[in-house]
């Protein structure tokens, strides 16, 4: 579908598919955490990036038509790739210190950072008053989730550092969106954009692990193998390509609304699978973060709903 094609509103198929995608994305931090005793989180991220890069590369070779984009996208692709590598570096290191539930919420502050970046970069992306309110709510939620009001001596400083790394992962993801939107990558084949990110992450993370001597040891248990395969094939290859396909078929505002289910899945899986505890501060803060993200990312959709409650919501 071309970039000028008319995109359709939400339907039952989109809702069902987004339920599956959000569950997959919400489980990825839990999978990394589950296998951390057998294979280091950073090595998991490296292997998932390498596996997905190989699969995306083979897909591009089969499809063709991407060579002409290399000369005008490689700079943006390199920058997006560095930011993508940083995102998953922060995720992997953060998961060594904090819970998967916390990581799921802090990572998904990314739309706030991308909205702020695009506000500065693109005149068409200027933030509206309701979006600024959303940013304020999100900031308040982050402060509360970090343990505002508790005495410093009672806070788990390792978890605080892990939470901060989760926030930095969200920042890196948000800036990646800004780079893609503000460069020729926004017009390039989706597979090529994804390949830039996966290759850069593979190379940079491999260099870091070799330099720091963190490549081993590894115990190839069923959990370790399952985590790497799940992340490389299902998440980084299959789900990302499906997401790009959805972006070409459906309105981005509808996709943004449904994607907010991801941190809810992440928190739920963290509690049910890893038996992670939840504090009142974190639950309240996470709720404010999610409300803020909805206001920022779904402002256009919410405005249309307010004017016409039937718009883009009818299911077949």
PyMOL commands that set and color helices and strands:
alter all, ss='L'
color gray80, all
select helices_A, chain A and resi 12-35+41-63+67-95+100-107+110-121+123-125+129-145+152-154+157-181+184-186+190-212+222-249+252-259+261-274+280-297+299-307
alter helices_A, ss='H'
color red, helices_A
deselect
rebuild
show_as cartoon
